[in-house]
Amino acid sequence: MPHIGRAISIEAPAKLNLHLQVGDQRPDGFHAIESLFIALAFGDVLHFETVPQPLSLEIAMDWHENLPVLTIPPEENIVSRAVSLFRDRTGYACGLKVTIEKRIPPGGGLGGGSSDAASALLALNRLAVPDGCGLEEPALVEMGATLGSDVPFFLYGHTSATSAAWVSGRGEQVQPLTLPESFGSLSFVLVNPGFPSDTAEAYRLLDQERGGSGEWGVGSGEDRLESTANCQDAQITNNNPYSLLPTPHSPLPSPLFPTPYSPLPTPHNWSFTNDFLAVLTDSDKGTVYQQILDSLRECGADFAGLSGSGSTCFGVFTEAEQAKRAEKSLLQRWSFVINTFFLAHNSIRCYNCK
């Protein structure tokens, strides 16, 4: 029987951590987190095409001109790992040619690898349906969590009505959120310093700064348990004291920490924090981070912060024209500057399917 080729293209959006607190290291070696994730209208694009040779896999990287061209060994390419895992779990054996339009800087705290992995699983699942190898969403999410802590966010976002979530655990516990309508009018200017941030090193610096205590910025795990018991509005799921989640139709997380959440519609009042920021600005590259954050504020950002464990900084602007002027000004100093927006539609879209 002749091979009938199928193809699909799929978006892999970037994400921002508007708020990120890091807690104790867990027995499994991961740190507990609480974070507000949003997906952005900017990211990579993956193109999948089936080929006649069973189980073959060819991955080509198309690097954007403002990113360094990296050589990634196949065993370290997260898309390759996603394909292998999907094949192992489902028996899907079609040969594949994959082209990745790489726009998200690696090691930039924007979830580029995790988003690529999630998009790969979704694309594979779509391609595998005619062969009877498709999976339901829970199985995909479980599979994604084995590839990376941020992957479940992008998989949940695929079917969520919004592209924002309260993320806890090590990143696998995801509660979609409905943010205020005014959020859609905000502009996000991303500035990458031109170097990646090593996540493991960032956690090591954070633990070292805390003397190995792993304390939260506003209290330890025990403090939170006590606060949780006194918070009547808090909804705890999965018996996890760090999962203070809203009901599916609640606009914001339960107000255990009311200050970060209440001012969402007015960024100049935001008091979001990122626990990595203090230790990274004290590192050998800290001067660069501080310069970027200061420049974003000087350009009129209502809020400026660091995404993930770095290295990308971002500014939030309420005025679109001011964001455009900021992008133009910042490009005179840094090669990677992107003016983008909150991704209002489902996080990941497929197109050009055949």
C-alpha positions as CSV (number, residue, x, y, z in Angstrom):
1,M,0.0,0.0,0.0
2,P,1.6,3.3,-1.0
3,H,2.4,5.8,1.7
4,I,-0.1,8.6,2.0
5,G,1.6,11.7,3.3
6,R,0.0,13.8,6.0
7,A,1.2,17.2,7.3
8,I,0.4,19.6,10.0
9,S,1.8,23.0,11.3
10,I,1.3,24.0,14.9
11,E,2.1,27.1,17.0
12,A,4.3,26.8,20.1
13,P,3.7,30.1,22.0
14,A,6.1,31.6,24.5
15,K,5.0,32.1,28.2
16,L,5.7,34.7,30.9
17,N,5.8,34.2,34.6
18,L,4.2,37.3,35.9
19,H,4.6,36.0,39.4
20,L,7.0,33.2,40.6
21,Q,7.7,32.1,44.2
22,V,9.9,29.1,44.9
23,G,9.5,27.0,47.9
24,D,11.2,24.0,49.5
25,Q,13.0,21.4,47.6
26,R,10.8,18.3,47.6
27,P,11.9,14.7,48.2
28,D,11.9,14.1,44.4
29,G,14.5,16.8,44.0
30,F,12.1,19.4,42.5
31,H,11.2,22.7,44.1
32,A,7.6,23.6,44.9
33,I,6.5,26.7,43.0
34,E,3.5,29.0,42.8
35,S,3.4,31.0,39.6
36,L,1.1,33.0,37.4
37,F,1.7,31.9,33.8
38,I,0.4,33.7,30.7
39,A,0.8,32.6,27.0
40,L,2.0,35.2,24.5
41,A,1.1,35.9,20.9
42,F,4.7,35.1,19.9
43,G,6.6,31.9,19.7
44,D,7.9,29.0,17.5
45,V,6.1,27.2,14.7
46,L,6.6,23.4,14.2
47,H,5.9,21.7,10.8
48,F,5.3,17.9,10.8
49,E,5.2,15.8,7.6
50,T,5.0,12.0,7.5
51,V,7.5,10.2,5.2
52,P,7.5,6.6,3.8
53,Q,10.3,5.2,6.0
54,P,8.8,3.8,9.2
55,L,10.2,5.1,12.5
56,S,12.6,7.6,10.8
57,L,12.9,11.1,12.2
58,E,14.5,14.1,10.7
59,I,14.5,17.4,12.6
60,A,15.6,20.7,10.9
61,M,16.1,23.9,12.9
62,D,15.3,27.2,11.2
63,W,16.8,29.8,13.6
64,H,15.6,33.4,13.5
65,E,18.2,35.9,12.6
66,N,18.3,37.5,16.0
67,L,19.1,34.2,17.7
68,P,22.5,32.3,17.8
69,V,22.5,29.1,15.8
70,L,23.0,26.2,18.2
71,T,23.9,22.6,17.5
72,I,21.6,20.5,19.6
73,P,22.4,16.7,19.7
74,P,19.3,14.6,18.8
75,E,19.2,13.0,22.3
76,E,19.0,16.5,23.8
77,N,16.4,17.8,21.5
78,I,13.1,17.9,23.4
79,V,11.1,17.4,20.3
80,S,13.0,14.3,19.5
81,R,12.4,13.1,23.0
82,A,8.7,13.9,22.6
83,V,8.5,11.8,19.4
84,S,10.3,8.9,21.0
85,L,8.0,9.0,24.1
86,F,4.8,9.2,22.0
87,R,5.9,6.3,19.8
88,D,6.8,4.2,22.9
89,R,3.4,4.9,24.5
90,T,1.2,4.5,21.4
91,G,3.0,2.4,18.9
92,Y,2.8,5.1,16.3
93,A,5.4,4.2,13.7
94,C,5.1,6.7,10.8
95,G,8.4,8.3,9.7
96,L,8.5,12.0,10.3
97,K,10.2,15.1,9.0
98,V,10.0,18.0,11.4
99,T,11.0,21.6,10.8
100,I,11.1,24.0,13.8
101,E,11.0,27.7,13.1
102,K,12.9,28.8,16.2
103,R,11.9,32.3,17.5
104,I,12.0,31.8,21.3
105,P,15.5,32.2,22.7
106,P,16.8,29.0,24.4
107,G,17.4,29.3,28.1
108,G,15.4,32.6,28.1
109,G,12.8,31.7,30.7
110,L,10.0,31.8,28.1
111,G,9.3,28.1,28.0
112,G,10.4,27.6,24.4
113,G,11.5,24.0,24.8
114,S,8.5,23.1,26.9
115,S,6.1,24.7,24.4
116,D,7.8,22.9,21.5
117,A,7.4,19.6,23.3
118,A,3.7,20.2,24.0
119,S,3.1,21.2,20.4
120,A,4.9,18.1,19.2
121,L,2.7,15.9,21.3
122,L,-0.5,17.6,20.1
123,A,0.7,17.5,16.4
124,L,1.6,13.8,16.8
125,N,-1.7,13.0,18.4
126,R,-3.5,14.7,15.5
127,L,-1.5,12.8,12.9
128,A,-1.9,9.5,14.8
129,V,-5.7,9.5,14.9
130,P,-6.3,7.9,11.5
131,D,-4.0,5.1,12.6
132,G,-6.0,4.6,15.8
133,C,-3.1,5.7,18.0
134,G,-4.5,9.0,19.4
135,L,-4.7,9.7,23.1
136,E,-7.0,11.6,25.4
137,E,-5.8,14.8,27.0
138,P,-5.1,13.4,30.5
139,A,-2.6,10.9,28.9
140,L,-1.0,13.7,26.9
141,V,-0.6,15.8,30.0
142,E,0.9,13.0,32.0
143,M,3.3,12.3,29.2
144,G,4.2,16.0,28.9
145,A,5.0,16.2,32.7
146,T,7.7,13.6,32.2
147,L,9.3,15.8,29.5
148,G,9.4,19.0,31.5
149,S,7.7,20.9,34.4
150,D,6.3,23.6,32.1
151,V,4.9,21.3,29.5
152,P,1.5,20.7,31.2
153,F,0.7,24.4,31.1
154,F,0.9,24.4,27.3
155,L,-1.2,21.2,27.0
156,Y,-3.9,22.5,29.3
157,G,-3.9,25.8,27.4
158,H,-4.7,24.0,24.2
159,T,-8.3,23.2,25.4
160,S,-8.7,26.1,27.9
161,A,-10.9,29.1,27.2
162,T,-8.0,31.3,28.2
163,S,-4.2,31.3,28.0
164,A,-3.5,32.1,31.7
165,A,-3.1,29.7,34.6
166,W,-2.1,29.4,38.2
167,V,0.6,26.8,38.3
168,S,1.8,25.0,41.4
169,G,3.5,21.7,42.5
170,R,6.6,21.4,40.4
171,G,4.6,22.9,37.5
172,E,2.3,19.9,36.8
173,Q,-0.7,21.3,38.7
174,V,-2.4,23.8,36.3
175,Q,-5.6,25.7,37.0
176,P,-6.7,27.8,34.0
177,L,-7.7,31.4,34.9
178,T,-10.0,34.0,33.3
179,L,-8.1,37.3,33.5
180,P,-9.9,40.7,33.3
181,E,-10.9,41.8,29.8
182,S,-8.6,44.8,30.0
183,F,-5.6,42.4,30.1
184,G,-6.0,42.0,26.3
185,S,-5.0,45.6,25.7
186,L,-1.6,45.3,27.5
187,S,1.6,45.2,25.5
188,F,4.6,43.1,26.7
189,V,8.1,44.1,25.6
190,L,10.5,41.2,25.9
191,V,14.3,41.8,26.1
192,N,16.8,39.0,26.1
193,P,20.4,39.9,27.1
194,G,22.0,37.6,24.5
195,F,22.9,34.8,26.9
196,P,20.9,31.9,28.4
197,S,20.2,31.3,32.0
198,D,21.0,27.8,33.5
199,T,17.9,26.8,35.5
200,A,19.8,24.4,37.7
201,E,22.4,27.0,38.5
202,A,19.6,29.5,39.3
203,Y,18.1,27.1,41.8
204,R,21.5,26.4,43.3
205,L,22.1,30.2,43.8
206,L,18.6,30.5,45.3
207,D,19.2,27.7,47.8
208,Q,22.7,29.0,48.6
209,E,21.2,32.5,49.3
210,R,18.7,30.9,51.7
211,G,21.3,28.8,53.4
212,G,19.6,25.7,52.2
213,S,16.3,26.5,54.0
214,G,14.3,26.9,50.8
215,E,12.0,29.4,52.6
216,W,9.3,31.1,50.7
217,G,9.5,34.9,50.4
218,V,6.4,35.2,52.6
219,G,6.7,32.3,54.9
220,S,7.6,28.6,54.9
221,G,5.5,25.7,54.0
222,E,4.2,25.4,57.6
223,D,3.3,29.1,57.6
224,R,1.3,28.5,54.5
225,L,-0.5,25.6,55.9
226,E,-1.6,27.7,58.9
227,S,-2.7,30.5,56.5
228,T,-4.6,28.1,54.4
229,A,-6.5,26.8,57.3
230,N,-7.6,30.4,58.1
231,C,-8.6,31.2,54.5
232,Q,-12.2,30.2,54.1
233,D,-12.2,31.0,50.4
234,A,-9.2,28.8,49.6
235,Q,-9.9,25.6,47.6
236,I,-7.2,22.9,48.1
237,T,-6.9,20.2,45.5
238,N,-5.0,17.0,45.5
239,N,-4.3,17.4,49.3
240,N,-1.5,19.8,48.3
241,P,-1.2,22.8,50.6
242,Y,0.5,24.8,47.9
243,S,-2.5,24.4,45.5
244,L,-4.7,27.3,46.5
245,L,-6.9,27.2,43.4
246,P,-10.0,28.9,42.2
247,T,-13.2,27.3,41.0
248,P,-13.2,26.9,37.2
249,H,-15.2,30.1,36.8
250,S,-13.5,32.2,39.4
251,P,-11.7,35.2,37.8
252,L,-8.6,35.0,40.1
253,P,-6.9,32.7,42.5
254,S,-8.2,32.5,46.1
255,P,-6.7,35.5,48.0
256,L,-4.1,33.8,50.2
257,F,-1.8,36.6,49.0
258,P,-4.3,39.3,48.0
259,T,-1.6,41.9,47.1
260,P,-0.3,40.3,44.0
261,Y,-3.7,39.4,42.5
262,S,-6.0,42.3,43.3
263,P,-4.3,44.9,41.1
264,L,-4.2,42.9,37.9
265,P,-6.1,45.5,35.8
266,T,-3.6,48.2,36.7
267,P,0.0,47.1,36.1
268,H,1.6,50.1,37.7
269,N,0.2,48.8,41.0
270,W,1.4,45.2,40.5
271,S,3.4,43.8,43.4
272,F,4.3,40.5,41.6
273,T,7.6,39.1,42.5
274,N,10.1,36.6,41.1
275,D,12.3,34.9,43.7
276,F,15.1,34.4,41.2
277,L,15.5,38.1,40.5
278,A,17.4,39.0,43.6
279,V,20.0,36.2,43.3
280,L,20.5,36.7,39.6
281,T,21.0,40.4,39.9
282,D,23.7,39.7,42.5
283,S,25.4,37.2,40.1
284,D,28.2,38.0,37.6
285,K,25.6,38.9,35.0
286,G,23.5,40.9,37.4
287,T,24.5,44.3,36.0
288,V,23.0,43.4,32.6
289,Y,19.7,42.3,34.2
290,Q,19.5,45.6,36.2
291,Q,20.3,47.6,33.1
292,I,17.5,46.0,31.1
293,L,15.0,46.4,33.9
294,D,16.0,50.1,34.4
295,S,15.8,50.7,30.7
296,L,12.3,49.2,30.5
297,R,11.1,51.4,33.3
298,E,12.7,54.5,31.7
299,C,10.8,53.7,28.5
300,G,7.6,53.9,30.4
301,A,6.9,50.3,31.5
302,D,4.2,50.2,34.1
303,F,5.7,47.0,35.5
304,A,9.1,45.3,34.7
305,G,10.2,41.8,35.8
306,L,12.1,38.6,35.0
307,S,10.4,35.6,33.4
308,G,11.2,32.2,34.9
309,S,14.7,31.7,36.0
310,G,15.9,34.1,33.3
311,S,17.3,35.3,31.1
312,T,14.5,37.3,29.5
313,C,13.2,40.4,31.1
314,F,9.9,42.0,30.2
315,G,8.0,45.3,30.6
316,V,4.3,45.6,30.7
317,F,2.8,48.7,29.0
318,T,-0.8,50.0,29.1
319,E,-0.1,52.3,26.1
320,A,0.5,50.5,22.8
321,E,2.3,53.4,21.2
322,Q,4.6,53.7,24.1
323,A,5.5,50.0,23.8
324,K,6.3,50.5,20.2
325,R,8.6,53.3,21.0
326,A,10.2,51.3,23.7
327,E,10.9,48.4,21.3
328,K,12.5,50.7,18.9
329,S,14.7,52.3,21.5
330,L,15.7,49.1,23.2
331,L,16.7,47.5,19.9
332,Q,19.5,50.0,19.7
333,R,21.2,48.3,22.6
334,W,20.0,44.6,22.6
335,S,19.5,42.4,19.5
336,F,16.5,40.5,20.8
337,V,13.5,42.8,21.6
338,I,10.0,41.7,20.9
339,N,6.8,43.7,21.4
340,T,3.9,41.2,21.8
341,F,0.6,40.7,23.5
342,F,-1.4,38.3,25.7
343,L,-2.6,35.3,23.7
344,A,-6.3,35.7,23.8
345,H,-7.2,32.5,21.9
346,N,-6.4,28.9,22.9
347,S,-2.7,28.5,23.5
348,I,-1.9,26.3,20.6
349,R,-3.4,26.2,17.2
350,C,-3.0,23.7,14.4
351,Y,-3.3,24.8,10.7
352,N,-2.3,23.7,7.3
353,C,-3.5,20.2,8.2
354,K,-3.8,17.7,5.4
